[in-house]
Amino acid sequence: MTIECDIEKAKELIKPAKKVITKGSSITYEPFEKRVQLWNEIKENQETYEDGACGKILDDLDQYYRAIFDYALLTLSKSFKENDEIFLPSQIFSNDQFEIYDRIQKYDVFEISTKQDIKKKVIARDQDLLDLFEDYYGDMDKWVEQTVGNSKIRLTLRYYLKKKWGEYKQKMDDAISDLIRELDWFRVLVREWQNRKKDIPIDLVKIEPVIEPVHVEDGPRLMELGEAKFYENNFIGRIKTKLQRPLKITGKKVKVENLQEYTDANVSKYLSKVSEKELRNIPENKYIHAELTKRKFLRKESFLLKAQFCSRVEKYAKYGLDTYPLDWVDINPIISNAMEEARNKRMLLCLASPTGFAKEVENHVGGKEFQQNFLSNVSLCLVDLVTGKLLFNPHDQTAKEFRELFVLEIDEEKVAKAKTRITEMMLEKGGAHLNDFIKRYGDGKSIVEKAFYDLQEEKGYLVEYRKEFKTLVLMRK
């Protein structure tokens, strides 16, 4: 940038153009006379700028300012065309250039959307957004590349398209990267879109679901068949034992009645696909059901308790492992069933997962929105059976009081010792493999896994199941 450069003047000159771009397609509803006035003002400012009134501007900034002027004029020209209005000075753009406007407008939701906004909409299965993603995985990238290379289109508009699409694409990719880790159904959907792009027949995609890639797919967790069953039996056995003994919560006696154990998943349907031994190792998503009564001041307060082990049973039956945390798609049906079952009563619902819960779920349950809005007849607790993390709505008195019922008993001393050794291994090798560490030091798998995930939270490391090593790996991001 040279001394002659006058950035402030340049910013003043592009102000009317930026206002038009910000309004976008809604500029169409402005009176014809107003849009003509804007056109003339922007055109005059553009000529002033191009005549060098702002001095010598850095090339990148100069390209940006010139693109702003032209894209604003394109927006106004499109408005005259949409309204079937005749304004001859605006008839300077080709259909190819109008297509740039149409494509950018189609994706303009990403102008104001954060990554979290995008993820929330996908979790809610917002069809408009899913259609945009499908379009993105279709021909959008290829079209942008071809258009940017089309010398018949104004250079300023090609520059604007490349810059704006780059911004939108980054937001989408960031959100998609999280979502394919957290949502099974979305991951499969993305694969279908990718297969369509590669011209794989759609019928083939539907008939032959993506099985093998999911079986060996990298992921943030690793839970194998027999291990998942162990966690299930351990969780159910521990809760049942606590409820069979005299129970005190916050120093007050709690009466436990009608204590029952049930299974939610019918694993017998997998008998023809697995051996009898494997069948016995498939988790059944067991749950404990009971009625609890406690005294509160001079009255009795009764509610239902449901403590359920939660897993993707089909993963263990088909692939022998699961590498992803549970997301809303997995737990929403359980919450809905609990709300219907409780009806006019209150229910304390505890969901325990051996692969933990997706960040989206964790952040929501512990976040402000959930605290303010989740005021139904169900109090929710989530337990990560590996890390011991316990999540609940801190504004929910029932969940807050009974959380001690679900707290895991973890040998923190052993975990601390493992964390020290793992940190040394990270310094020595730059990473740590779960199996190698266990062989080297003889620590139990649950202790080492807990240490891995603690270090991920504390030091910003990354824990992933890597198919080439067939084990969890702790590494730097």
KAGITA-V95700 format. One record per residue. N is the residue number from 0. BURIAL is # if it has 9 or more other C-alpha atoms within 8 Angstrom, else .. Layout:
n->N burial->BURIAL
n->N burial->BURIAL
//
This chain:
n->0 burial->.
n->1 burial->.
n->2 burial->.
n->3 burial->.
n->4 burial->#
n->5 burial->#
n->6 burial->.
n->7 burial->.
n->8 burial->.
n->9 burial->#
n->10 burial->.
n->11 burial->.
n->12 burial->#
n->13 burial->#
n->14 burial->.
n->15 burial->#
n->16 burial->#
n->17 burial->#
n->18 burial->.
n->19 burial->#
n->20 burial->#
n->21 burial->.
n->22 burial->.
n->23 burial->#
n->24 burial->.
n->25 burial->.
n->26 burial->#
n->27 burial->#
n->28 burial->.
n->29 burial->.
n->30 burial->.
n->31 burial->.
n->32 burial->.
n->33 burial->.
n->34 burial->#
n->35 burial->#
n->36 burial->.
n->37 burial->#
n->38 burial->#
n->39 burial->.
n->40 burial->#
n->41 burial->#
n->42 burial->#
n->43 burial->.
n->44 burial->#
n->45 burial->#
n->46 burial->.
n->47 burial->#
n->48 burial->#
n->49 burial->.
n->50 burial->.
n->51 burial->.
n->52 burial->.
n->53 burial->#
n->54 burial->.
n->55 burial->#
n->56 burial->#
n->57 burial->.
n->58 burial->.
n->59 burial->.
n->60 burial->.
n->61 burial->#
n->62 burial->#
n->63 burial->#
n->64 burial->#
n->65 burial->#
n->66 burial->#
n->67 burial->#
n->68 burial->#
n->69 burial->#
n->70 burial->#
n->71 burial->#
n->72 burial->#
n->73 burial->#
n->74 burial->#
n->75 burial->#
n->76 burial->#
n->77 burial->#
n->78 burial->#
n->79 burial->#
n->80 burial->#
n->81 burial->.
n->82 burial->.
n->83 burial->.
n->84 burial->.
n->85 burial->.
n->86 burial->.
n->87 burial->.
n->88 burial->.
n->89 burial->#
n->90 burial->.
n->91 burial->.
n->92 burial->#
n->93 burial->.
n->94 burial->.
n->95 burial->.
n->96 burial->#
n->97 burial->#
n->98 burial->.
n->99 burial->#
n->100 burial->#
n->101 burial->.
n->102 burial->.
n->103 burial->#
n->104 burial->#
n->105 burial->.
n->106 burial->#
n->107 burial->.
n->108 burial->.
n->109 burial->#
n->110 burial->.
n->111 burial->.
n->112 burial->#
n->113 burial->.
n->114 burial->#
n->115 burial->.
n->116 burial->.
n->117 burial->#
n->118 burial->#
n->119 burial->.
n->120 burial->#
n->121 burial->#
n->122 burial->#
n->123 burial->.
n->124 burial->.
n->125 burial->#
n->126 burial->.
n->127 burial->.
n->128 burial->#
n->129 burial->#
n->130 burial->.
n->131 burial->#
n->132 burial->.
n->133 burial->#
n->134 burial->#
n->135 burial->#
n->136 burial->#
n->137 burial->#
n->138 burial->#
n->139 burial->#
n->140 burial->#
n->141 burial->.
n->142 burial->.
n->143 burial->#
n->144 burial->.
n->145 burial->.
n->146 burial->#
n->147 burial->#
n->148 burial->.
n->149 burial->.
n->150 burial->.
n->151 burial->.
n->152 burial->#
n->153 burial->.
n->154 burial->.
n->155 burial->#
n->156 burial->#
n->157 burial->#
n->158 burial->#
n->159 burial->#
n->160 burial->#
n->161 burial->#
n->162 burial->.
n->163 burial->#
n->164 burial->#
n->165 burial->.
n->166 burial->.
n->167 burial->#
n->168 burial->.
n->169 burial->.
n->170 burial->#
n->171 burial->#
n->172 burial->.
n->173 burial->#
n->174 burial->#
n->175 burial->.
n->176 burial->.
n->177 burial->.
n->178 burial->#
n->179 burial->#
n->180 burial->#
n->181 burial->#
n->182 burial->#
n->183 burial->.
n->184 burial->.
n->185 burial->#
n->186 burial->#
n->187 burial->#
n->188 burial->.
n->189 burial->#
n->190 burial->#
n->191 burial->#
n->192 burial->#
n->193 burial->#
n->194 burial->#
n->195 burial->#
n->196 burial->#
n->197 burial->.
n->198 burial->.
n->199 burial->#
n->200 burial->.
n->201 burial->#
n->202 burial->.
n->203 burial->.
n->204 burial->#
n->205 burial->.
n->206 burial->.
n->207 burial->.
n->208 burial->.
n->209 burial->#
n->210 burial->.
n->211 burial->.
n->212 burial->.
n->213 burial->.
n->214 burial->.
n->215 burial->.
n->216 burial->#
n->217 burial->#
n->218 burial->#
n->219 burial->#
n->220 burial->#
n->221 burial->#
n->222 burial->#
n->223 burial->#
n->224 burial->#
n->225 burial->.
n->226 burial->.
n->227 burial->#
n->228 burial->#
n->229 burial->.
n->230 burial->#
n->231 burial->#
n->232 burial->.
n->233 burial->.
n->234 burial->#
n->235 burial->#
n->236 burial->.
n->237 burial->.
n->238 burial->#
n->239 burial->#
n->240 burial->.
n->241 burial->#
n->242 burial->#
n->243 burial->.
n->244 burial->.
n->245 burial->.
n->246 burial->#
n->247 burial->.
n->248 burial->#
n->249 burial->.
n->250 burial->.
n->251 burial->.
n->252 burial->#
n->253 burial->#
n->254 burial->.
n->255 burial->#
n->256 burial->.
n->257 burial->.
n->258 burial->#
n->259 burial->.
n->260 burial->.
n->261 burial->.
n->262 burial->#
n->263 burial->.
n->264 burial->.
n->265 burial->.
n->266 burial->#
n->267 burial->.
n->268 burial->.
n->269 burial->#
n->270 burial->#
n->271 burial->.
n->272 burial->.
n->273 burial->#
n->274 burial->.
n->275 burial->.
n->276 burial->.
n->277 burial->#
n->278 burial->#
n->279 burial->.
n->280 burial->#
n->281 burial->#
n->282 burial->#
n->283 burial->#
n->284 burial->#
n->285 burial->#
n->286 burial->#
n->287 burial->#
n->288 burial->#
n->289 burial->#
n->290 burial->#
n->291 burial->#
n->292 burial->#
n->293 burial->#
n->294 burial->#
n->295 burial->.
n->296 burial->.
n->297 burial->.
n->298 burial->.
n->299 burial->.
n->300 burial->.
n->301 burial->#
n->302 burial->#
n->303 burial->#
n->304 burial->#
n->305 burial->#
n->306 burial->#
n->307 burial->#
n->308 burial->#
n->309 burial->#
n->310 burial->#
n->311 burial->#
n->312 burial->#
n->313 burial->.
n->314 burial->#
n->315 burial->#
n->316 burial->#
n->317 burial->.
n->318 burial->.
n->319 burial->#
n->320 burial->#
n->321 burial->#
n->322 burial->#
n->323 burial->#
n->324 burial->#
n->325 burial->#
n->326 burial->#
n->327 burial->.
n->328 burial->#
n->329 burial->#
n->330 burial->#
n->331 burial->.
n->332 burial->.
n->333 burial->.
n->334 burial->#
n->335 burial->.
n->336 burial->.
n->337 burial->#
n->338 burial->#
n->339 burial->.
n->340 burial->.
n->341 burial->#
n->342 burial->.
n->343 burial->.
n->344 burial->.
n->345 burial->#
n->346 burial->#
n->347 burial->#
n->348 burial->#
n->349 burial->#
n->350 burial->#
n->351 burial->#
n->352 burial->#
n->353 burial->#
n->354 burial->#
n->355 burial->#
n->356 burial->#
n->357 burial->#
n->358 burial->.
n->359 burial->.
n->360 burial->#
n->361 burial->#
n->362 burial->.
n->363 burial->#
n->364 burial->#
n->365 burial->#
n->366 burial->.
n->367 burial->.
n->368 burial->.
n->369 burial->#
n->370 burial->#
n->371 burial->.
n->372 burial->.
n->373 burial->.
n->374 burial->.
n->375 burial->.
n->376 burial->#
n->377 burial->#
n->378 burial->#
n->379 burial->#
n->380 burial->#
n->381 burial->#
n->382 burial->#
n->383 burial->#
n->384 burial->#
n->385 burial->#
n->386 burial->#
n->387 burial->#
n->388 burial->.
n->389 burial->#
n->390 burial->#
n->391 burial->#
n->392 burial->#
n->393 burial->#
n->394 burial->.
n->395 burial->#
n->396 burial->.
n->397 burial->.
n->398 burial->#
n->399 burial->#
n->400 burial->#
n->401 burial->#
n->402 burial->#
n->403 burial->.
n->404 burial->.
n->405 burial->#
n->406 burial->.
n->407 burial->.
n->408 burial->.
n->409 burial->.
n->410 burial->.
n->411 burial->.
n->412 burial->.
n->413 burial->.
n->414 burial->#
n->415 burial->#
n->416 burial->.
n->417 burial->#
n->418 burial->#
n->419 burial->.
n->420 burial->.
n->421 burial->#
n->422 burial->.
n->423 burial->.
n->424 burial->#
n->425 burial->#
n->426 burial->.
n->427 burial->.
n->428 burial->.
n->429 burial->#
n->430 burial->#
n->431 burial->#
n->432 burial->#
n->433 burial->#
n->434 burial->.
n->435 burial->.
n->436 burial->#
n->437 burial->#
n->438 burial->.
n->439 burial->.
n->440 burial->.
n->441 burial->.
n->442 burial->#
n->443 burial->.
n->444 burial->.
n->445 burial->.
n->446 burial->#
n->447 burial->#
n->448 burial->#
n->449 burial->#
n->450 burial->#
n->451 burial->#
n->452 burial->#
n->453 burial->#
n->454 burial->#
n->455 burial->#
n->456 burial->.
n->457 burial->.
n->458 burial->.
n->459 burial->#
n->460 burial->#
n->461 burial->#
n->462 burial->#
n->463 burial->#
n->464 burial->#
n->465 burial->#
n->466 burial->#
n->467 burial->.
n->468 burial->.
n->469 burial->.
n->470 burial->#
n->471 burial->#
n->472 burial->#
n->473 burial->#
n->474 burial->#
n->475 burial->.
n->476 burial->.
//
